[in-house]
């Protein structure tokens, strides 16, 4: 029987690349997306993955979507859960509004936390599974003008390390990927001058691709990493070492 994966934020960027890779490797995949219907349908048609429209900040919809994905895939539990859905906000911390802080926290941290919470009982019952959280190098080193974003991404790392200790005895692994500058819609908000300045800081001399991060996610989710848990795998081209 094919292994299964649930991926949040799967319609674009890193998420879409991850859906494609897992599907290419023979996994049955379901993915959640917030609002990009056309992009989601394109990924679904290309991969055969189930696309479910779901805002991860909506607890009831999230819980029902996870249940629907298990039912559609015909499994009691997912083999891999990838918590990728995320947003960014940039600017001076002193100018950050309460709404911006709340939106970042609800999506980047709580969205991942509740995805894991709703998927875990069945994974624990089955005694297996892997959760991969998508953080950021800014969650490791911090970024000026990215205080809220960096904070939520740092919190994911603490969440993963703690959860890995708690659920490890039940056979479930929890790990993190920390992407650097990746060519996604989030990155395209920056000017060419800023991107070029960032590239100069990357030892490998280029910004990353969604596929670069997807390969790291796949490794951590797969049996090839069956003795790896509570770890942070950087995918930054050496930007942060």
C-alpha positions as CSV (number, residue, x, y, z in Angstrom):
1,X,0.0,0.0,0.0
2,X,1.3,3.5,-0.9
3,X,2.4,5.8,1.9
4,X,0.4,8.9,2.5
5,X,1.3,12.6,3.1
6,X,-0.7,15.6,4.2
7,X,0.8,19.0,3.3
8,X,-0.5,22.4,4.3
9,X,0.0,25.4,2.1
10,X,0.3,23.2,-0.9
11,X,-0.8,25.3,-3.8
12,X,2.3,27.4,-4.4
13,X,6.0,27.7,-3.7
14,X,7.6,25.3,-1.3
15,X,4.3,23.6,-0.6
16,X,3.6,22.9,-4.3
17,X,7.1,21.6,-4.9
18,X,6.7,19.3,-1.9
19,X,3.3,18.0,-3.2
20,X,4.9,17.2,-6.5
21,X,7.9,15.5,-5.0
22,X,5.9,13.2,-2.7
23,X,3.6,12.3,-5.5
24,X,6.5,11.6,-7.8
25,X,7.9,9.3,-5.1
26,X,4.7,7.3,-5.0
27,X,2.9,8.8,-2.1
28,X,-0.8,9.4,-2.0
29,X,-1.0,13.1,-1.2
30,X,-3.6,15.4,0.2
31,X,-2.9,19.1,0.5
32,X,-4.6,22.1,2.1
33,X,-4.6,25.6,0.6
34,X,-6.2,28.9,1.6
35,X,-7.5,30.7,-1.5
36,X,-5.6,30.1,-4.7
37,X,-8.1,27.9,-6.4
38,X,-6.6,27.9,-9.9
39,X,-3.1,27.2,-8.6
40,X,-4.4,24.4,-6.4
41,X,-6.3,22.8,-9.2
42,X,-3.2,22.9,-11.4
43,X,-1.1,21.1,-8.7
44,X,-3.9,18.6,-8.2
45,X,-4.3,17.8,-11.9
46,X,-0.5,17.5,-12.3
47,X,0.0,15.1,-9.3
48,X,-3.3,13.4,-8.6
49,X,-3.2,14.9,-5.1
50,X,-6.4,15.8,-3.3
51,X,-6.8,19.6,-2.9
52,X,-8.8,20.8,0.1
53,X,-9.5,24.5,0.5
54,X,-8.8,25.3,4.2
55,X,-7.5,28.2,6.1
56,X,-5.3,26.7,8.9
57,X,-6.4,29.4,11.3
58,X,-10.0,28.1,11.2
59,X,-9.8,25.3,13.7
60,X,-13.1,23.6,12.8
61,X,-12.4,23.6,9.1
62,X,-8.9,22.4,9.7
63,X,-10.1,19.5,11.8
64,X,-12.7,18.5,9.3
65,X,-10.3,18.8,6.4
66,X,-7.8,16.5,8.1
67,X,-10.5,14.0,8.7
68,X,-11.7,14.3,5.1
69,X,-8.2,13.7,3.8
70,X,-7.8,10.5,5.8
71,X,-11.2,9.3,4.6
72,X,-10.3,10.1,1.0
73,X,-7.0,8.4,1.2
74,X,-8.6,5.4,3.0
75,X,-6.2,5.4,5.9
76,X,-6.4,5.7,9.7
77,X,-3.3,7.8,9.9
78,X,-0.9,9.8,7.7
79,X,2.7,8.6,7.3
80,X,3.9,12.2,6.9
81,X,2.4,15.5,7.9
82,X,4.1,18.7,6.5
83,X,3.2,21.9,8.2
84,X,4.2,24.4,5.5
85,X,1.4,27.1,5.5
86,X,2.8,30.5,6.4
87,X,2.8,34.2,5.7
88,X,5.2,37.1,6.2
89,X,5.0,40.6,7.4
90,X,7.9,43.0,7.2
91,X,8.6,46.4,8.7
92,X,9.7,48.1,11.9
93,X,8.6,46.2,15.0
94,X,7.4,49.5,16.6
95,X,5.1,50.0,13.6
96,X,3.6,46.5,13.7
97,X,-0.1,46.4,14.4
98,X,-1.9,44.0,16.8
99,X,-3.7,42.6,13.7
100,X,-0.4,41.9,11.9
101,X,1.1,40.2,15.0
102,X,-2.1,38.1,15.5
103,X,-2.2,37.1,11.8
104,X,1.4,35.9,11.9
105,X,0.9,34.0,15.1
106,X,-2.3,32.4,14.0
107,X,-1.0,31.2,10.7
108,X,2.7,30.4,11.2
109,X,2.6,29.0,14.7
110,X,-0.9,28.1,15.7
111,X,-1.8,26.8,12.2
112,X,1.1,24.4,12.4
113,X,0.4,23.5,16.0
114,X,-3.2,22.6,15.5
115,X,-2.4,20.7,12.3
116,X,-0.1,18.5,14.3
117,X,-2.5,18.3,17.2
118,X,-5.4,17.1,15.0
119,X,-3.2,14.6,13.1
120,X,-1.2,13.2,16.1
121,X,-3.8,11.0,17.9
122,X,-4.1,8.6,15.0
123,X,-0.3,8.6,14.4
124,X,0.3,7.8,18.0
125,X,-2.3,5.1,17.9
126,X,-0.6,3.6,14.9
127,X,2.8,3.9,16.5
128,X,4.4,5.6,13.5
129,X,4.7,8.7,11.4
130,X,6.7,11.9,10.8
131,X,5.9,15.5,11.2
132,X,8.0,18.1,9.4
133,X,7.6,21.8,10.2
134,X,8.7,24.5,7.8
135,X,10.5,27.2,9.8
136,X,13.1,29.7,8.4
137,X,16.7,30.6,8.9
138,X,15.3,33.8,10.4
139,X,13.8,31.6,13.1
140,X,17.3,30.5,13.9
141,X,19.2,33.8,13.6
142,X,16.5,36.5,13.7
143,X,15.9,39.2,11.1
144,X,15.6,42.9,11.5
145,X,12.3,44.3,10.0
146,X,11.1,40.7,10.4
147,X,10.6,40.5,14.1
148,X,7.1,39.0,14.1
149,X,7.9,36.5,11.3
150,X,11.2,35.5,13.0
151,X,9.5,35.1,16.3
152,X,6.8,32.7,15.0
153,X,9.4,30.7,13.0
154,X,11.7,30.5,16.1
155,X,8.7,29.3,18.1
156,X,8.1,26.4,15.6
157,X,11.6,25.2,16.4
158,X,11.0,25.1,20.1
159,X,7.6,23.4,19.5
160,X,9.3,20.7,17.4
161,X,12.0,20.0,19.8
162,X,9.6,19.6,22.7
163,X,7.1,17.6,20.8
164,X,9.8,15.3,19.4
165,X,10.7,14.3,23.0
166,X,7.0,13.8,23.9
167,X,5.9,11.7,21.0
168,X,9.2,9.9,20.2
169,X,8.3,7.0,22.6
170,X,5.1,6.5,20.5
171,X,7.1,6.1,17.3
172,X,6.4,9.5,15.8
173,X,9.3,11.8,14.7
174,X,9.2,15.6,14.5
175,X,11.7,17.7,12.6
176,X,12.2,21.1,11.1
177,X,13.5,22.5,7.8
178,X,14.8,26.1,7.9
179,X,14.8,27.5,4.4
180,X,16.9,30.6,3.5
181,X,16.2,32.9,0.6
182,X,13.9,30.8,-1.7
183,X,12.4,31.8,-5.0
184,X,8.7,32.0,-3.9
185,X,6.0,34.6,-4.0
186,X,7.1,35.6,-0.5
187,X,10.6,36.3,-1.8
188,X,9.3,38.2,-4.8
189,X,8.1,41.0,-2.6
190,X,11.7,42.2,-2.4
191,X,13.3,44.4,-5.0
192,X,16.0,43.1,-7.4
193,X,18.6,45.1,-5.5
194,X,17.7,43.5,-2.2
195,X,17.7,40.0,-3.8
196,X,21.1,40.6,-5.3
197,X,22.4,41.8,-1.9
198,X,21.1,38.6,-0.4
199,X,22.6,36.4,-3.1
200,X,26.0,38.0,-2.2
201,X,25.6,36.6,1.3
202,X,24.9,33.0,0.0
203,X,28.1,30.9,-0.3
204,X,26.6,28.8,-3.0
205,X,25.9,31.9,-5.0
206,X,22.2,31.7,-5.8
207,X,18.8,31.8,-4.1
208,X,17.1,28.5,-3.5
209,X,14.3,26.8,-5.3
210,X,11.2,25.3,-3.9
211,X,12.5,21.9,-5.0
212,X,15.6,22.4,-2.8
213,X,13.5,22.6,0.3
214,X,11.1,19.9,-0.9
215,X,14.0,17.4,-1.1
216,X,15.0,18.2,2.5
217,X,11.3,17.8,3.7
218,X,11.0,14.5,1.9
219,X,14.2,13.2,3.5
220,X,13.0,14.1,7.0
221,X,9.6,12.6,6.3
222,X,10.9,9.4,4.8
223,X,12.3,6.1,6.4
224,X,15.7,7.3,5.3
225,X,15.6,9.5,8.4
226,X,14.0,7.0,10.7
227,X,16.6,7.8,13.5
228,X,16.4,11.5,13.1
229,X,14.0,13.6,15.3
230,X,14.0,17.0,17.0
231,X,16.5,18.4,14.4
232,X,16.6,21.5,12.3
233,X,17.9,21.0,8.8
234,X,18.9,24.3,7.1
235,X,18.4,24.8,3.4
236,X,20.0,28.1,2.9
237,X,22.9,27.6,0.6
238,X,25.2,28.3,3.5
239,X,23.6,31.8,4.2
240,X,23.2,30.8,7.9
241,X,25.8,28.3,9.3
